[in-house]
Amino acid sequence: MENFKNRTVLVTGGAGAIGSNLVKRLHKEEANIIVLDNLSSGREDSIAGIPDVQFMNGSITDDTVLEKIFSQPIDYVFHLAASFANQRSVEDPLRDLDVNGAGTIKLLQRSVKNGNIKRFVFSSSSCVYGNVDGIINENTAVHPETPYAISKLAAENYVVFFHKYHALKSTTLRYFNSYGPGEYPGKYRNVIPNFFDLAMSGLPLPIMGTGEETRNFTFVSDIVDATIKSAVEEGAVGECFNIGSNEEVRIKDLAKKINGLSGNKAGVNFTERRKWDTILKRILNYEKAKKLLDFNPKVGIEEGLKATYGWFLGSKK
């Protein structure tokens, strides 16, 4: 397996939750790292302590910024930047399409023109499947139900086109509910950081629905491990992978665990499910990634939540 030592690597969205953890891992691999992030959801301080990272504050839709970045030889592109969150996409579908659709096309075009790219890794989302009953594998029919899911699926198809038509070696990863250190709470953020933020403030945790809904929460180090492997395994070229844990967790159990860790006595507050949030169960099959990437998630929900809580305690000092 090839390593990243002295290789030039572009990470879009590198100041975000997954991106910053990926950058830290690439730094350990002694890569030359360029981070492109407009800080719409990421934070520059997430990578501030990592030496020799070239940080570019800008958007993947900005041709001037892209021209500057791609004017140098680049070996790997990890494309994690996105207009993130289903709810945000419902509120502003045009912005969602511009960033996730047109932005991805611009990166693909620049990568082809650069001529040096060994692998283009695209980070997609499990939301492209929509509300699916039963076990989900890569052959499961997709039913995107929000503009975010639609734009992510469209971007996946553009990645496939550029691979087949322009011979750009690429891999697509469908992440399932990543969480862990580096993800801050916020209006459009995921349930775990928002639950921790509320619990540590002594407030009840809002459960939108019955709490019986399940998700496959995946610790960020496992996400990063799969992402790294997808860039160097030859069998990953042209493939799409489910990346996540197959540990099914009910939302009400998640809330109980987080309240327990933080000592929050406020409990939970059940509210009406959001109109677009129709997914009741997630059961993941990652056998393809296990076979071709040697991917096997190592961090269970108990260990992952403890590590995340520890990070929250440190971040609030």
Secondary structure, 3 states (H helix, E strand, C coil): CCCCCCCEEEEECCCCHHHHHHHHHHHHCCCEEEEEECCCCCCHHHCCCCCCEEEEECCCCCHHHHHHHHCCCCCEEEECCCCCCHHHHHHCHHHHHHHHHHHHHHHHHHHHHHCCCCEEEEEEEHHHHCCCCCEECCCCCCCCCCHHHHHHHHHHHHHHHHHHHHCCCEEEEEECCEECCCCCCCCCCCHHHHHHHHHCCCCCEEEECCCCCEEECEEHHHHHHHHHHHHHCHHHCCCEEEECCCCEEEHHHHHHHHHHHHCCCCCEEEECCCCCCCCCCCEECCHHHHHHHCCCCCCCHHHHHHHHHHHHHHHCC
